[in-house]
Amino acid sequence: MPVPDYILRMRKHVGHDLLWLPSVSAVVCNDAGELLLAQQADGGRWSVVSGFVEPGEQPATTVVREVWEETGLDVEPVRLSSAVSHPHSYPNGDRCEYLNLGFHCRLLGGENRVNDDESLAVKWFAPGRLPRLDEHARLVIRHALGPQAPTFFLPAGTDWGEPGNDWDD
């Protein structure tokens, strides 16, 4: 999917400088307990399905749309499981700080496939056989699949990359 018009308009003003953007991530499991991951086209890394919340769109609507756009699967968000910000830099030099809402989603149906140009592959993985994932994806997965507890957030005053962090254990 192309870069949303809203972001293109903002980039005209700020260039590659940091943009603060709302986003969602979907943690989806199939009946076998396998986790849905997508291999990102911009770098080849595996991650949970994620995307930008369009202006005027509710985050739960975004997570349903993003999973459909990227994988061809229908999901229903059942629980907001994490709320964290995380930095991201793109190969073209664009920098973002995403305020990411992680959702645990129920699989409703559809056919698992690469459904747009954002992913190289879409695949189900057994929980004990996940590919290498970045810190943010591991955190979102852990809190979506862990015991149902209050929504996770990083403690006040905590920064990504801080030595000795314990939120990723």
N, C-alpha and C positions, 0 to 999 in steps of 0.2 A: 504494500500500500504506500502511496506517495506521502511525503511529509504533509501533515494537515495545513490548510491555508492559514489558520491562526498562527501557527509556529513560523511559517514563511514570512508573514507580516511582521511578527516580532523580531525575527532575525534581520530584517531590513533596518531595524533601529539599533540592535545591539551587536550585530555581526556574530562572532563566535563566542562572545562573552556569556557568562552564566545566565541561564534562564531557570526560574523556579516554576516547576510544572507538576500538576496533579496526575497521578497514574494509579493503575490497578494491576494486581497480579492474581492469577487463577491457579489454585492447586486443585487438580482434578484427578480422581482415581477411577479405574474401571472396576468391574465386578471381581476381577482376579486380584485386586489390591495394588495393581501397577499404577505408577504415576506418569501423567502426561507431561512430556517435555518437548520443546521446540529448539532446533538448532538455528541460531540467529544467522541471517544472511550477512550482517555487518560484523564479521569477525569469526564466525563459525562456532561460537561457544553455545553450550546447551543451557537452557533456562526454563523456568515456568513461563507460561504465556502471559505477557504483560502488554500494557498499552496506555496511551495518553487519554485522559478524560477530556472530551471536547467541551468547549464552553456551553453551558446550559444542559449538559448531560449528567444524569445521576451516576455515581460510581458503580452501582450494581448493574445498571444498564450497560455501562462501558465494559464490564467484565464479560457479560454475555456476548456483546458485539465482538470484542477482541478474540474470544475463543472461537466464535464462528468464523470470523474473517481469516484467522490464521490456521485453523485446523479442520473446519467443516463440522465441528461437533456442537451439539446443543447442550447447554449446561444451565443449572439453576444455582445462584449463590445461596448458600445456607447459613453461612456464618462469616462475619468480619473477624479475622483472626490476628491481624497485625496492622500497625500504623507506624511507619518509619520513613525517614527521609534518607536518600542515598545519592551520592554523586555519580555521574556517568559522563564520559567523554566519547565522542564519536570520531571515526577515522578522519572525517573532514575538518576536525578541530572544534566543532560545536561542543559546548559544555552545558550540562544541565544538572540541576539538583531536583530529583523527583521526590515528591511527597507521595509515597506509595501505600495504598490500602490493599492488604492481602486478604483474599477471600477463599474460603474452603467452598468448593462447588460440587454439586451432585451432577453426574453425567446423566443426561436425558436420552441421548441418541445421536444419530448422525454417523457419517463415515469418516474415520480418521484419515486425513490426507493433508499435504501441503496445499493450502487454499489461497495463498497470496505470495507476493515476492519478499516478504519479511523473513521467511524461514527457508532453510535448505532442506530440512527434514523435520518430521513430527513423528514421535515414537513413544510407546509405553515402556516404562522401565520398572523392574522389580525394585522395591525399596532398598534392598541390600546390594543392588547392582547399578547404582546411579552413576552417570558419567561425572567428570569433574564439573563442579558448579561454583559460581562465585559466592561470596559471603552473603550477599543479599538474598539470592535464591535459596540457599540453605536455611537462612533464618525464616523466610516466608513459609517454606515447606514444613519446617519443624513446628512452627506455631499453628499451622493449619491442621496438621495431622496429629499433634499432641493432644493431651487431655483437654477437654473443653474447659477452658479457663477464660477469665476476662481477656479482652483483646490485648495483645502484647504491644508495648511501646518501649523505646530505649529510655533509661532513666534521665531525668533532667540533668543537663550539663555534660552529657556524653557526646562524643564525636566519633565518626567512623575513623578507623585506622588508629584509634587510641591504643597505646601499648597496654597489654593486660586485660583487654576487654573480655567479658565472659558471656556475652549474649549469643555467641556462636558455638558454644560448647554443647 
